Amino acid sequence: MGLLSALTWPVTGPARGGWWVLQQIVSAAEAEIYDEGRIVAELRALTAEVESGRISEDEHAAAEEVLLERLMEARARRHEQIKDAPW
């Protein structure tokens, strides 16, 4: 740690720590939102709801479209992560 870093630590330390916490929260939220298994489970639950009559076909179609878009985005993100892997 350099002299300048040591002198500015009382001011910048809490901000850096807060930034790290925010990054961790965003990362966890994205992992949850783009979890393919969870999206597929939500699609199955949605199908069960329309079959049982709890929601209409129109509600089903709208919700299914949102979930399918999220699934495509999740797969694109996974593909990017694999492509960017250092191996």
C-alpha positions in Angstrom: 0.0 0.0 0.0 1.5 3.3 -1.0 1.6 6.5 1.0 -1.2 8.1 -0.9 -3.4 5.0 -0.5 -2.7 4.9 3.2 -3.5 8.6 3.6 -6.8 8.4 1.7 -8.0 5.1 3.1 -10.2 6.6 5.8 -12.1 8.4 3.0 -12.0 5.9 0.2 -12.2 2.7 2.2 -15.9 2.8 3.1 -16.8 3.8 -0.5 -14.8 0.9 -1.9 -16.4 -1.5 0.6 -19.8 -0.2 -0.3 -19.1 -0.6 -4.0 -18.0 -4.2 -3.4 -21.2 -5.0 -1.5 -23.3 -3.5 -4.4 -21.4 -5.6 -6.9 -22.0 -8.7 -4.9 -25.7 -8.0 -4.6 -26.0 -7.3 -8.4 -24.1 -10.5 -9.1 -26.3 -12.6 -6.9 -29.5 -11.0 -8.3 -28.4 -11.7 -11.9 -27.5 -15.3 -11.1 -31.0 -15.8 -9.7 -32.8 -14.0 -12.5 -30.9 -15.8 -15.2 -30.9 -19.2 -13.7 -32.1 -21.5 -16.5 -33.4 -24.1 -14.2 -35.5 -21.6 -12.3 -36.9 -20.1 -15.6 -37.9 -23.6 -16.9 -39.6 -24.3 -13.5 -41.5 -21.1 -13.8 -42.6 -22.0 -17.4 -43.8 -25.4 -16.1 -45.7 -23.7 -13.2 -47.2 -21.3 -15.7 -48.5 -24.1 -17.8 -50.0 -25.8 -14.8 -51.8 -22.6 -13.9 -53.4 -22.2 -17.3 -54.3 -25.9 -17.4 -56.0 -25.6 -14.0 -57.9 -22.5 -15.1 -56.2 -20.1 -12.6 -55.1 -17.8 -15.4 -56.4 -17.1 -18.9 -54.7 -18.0 -22.2 -53.9 -14.4 -22.8 -52.2 -14.0 -19.4 -50.3 -17.3 -20.1 -49.1 -16.0 -23.5 -47.9 -12.7 -22.0 -46.1 -14.3 -19.1 -44.6 -17.1 -21.3 -43.2 -14.5 -23.7 -41.4 -12.7 -20.8 -40.0 -16.0 -19.5 -38.9 -17.2 -22.9 -37.0 -13.9 -23.5 -35.4 -14.3 -20.1 -34.4 -17.8 -21.0 -32.8 -16.7 -24.3 -30.9 -14.0 -22.5 -29.7 -16.5 -19.9 -28.4 -18.8 -22.6 -26.7 -15.9 -24.4 -25.0 -14.9 -21.1 -23.9 -18.4 -20.5 -22.5 -18.6 -24.0 -20.6 -15.4 -23.5 -19.1 -16.7 -20.2 -18.0 -19.9 -21.9 -16.6 -17.9 -24.8 -14.7 -15.6 -22.5 -13.3 -18.4 -20.3 -9.5 -18.3 -20.1 -9.1 -21.9 -21.3 
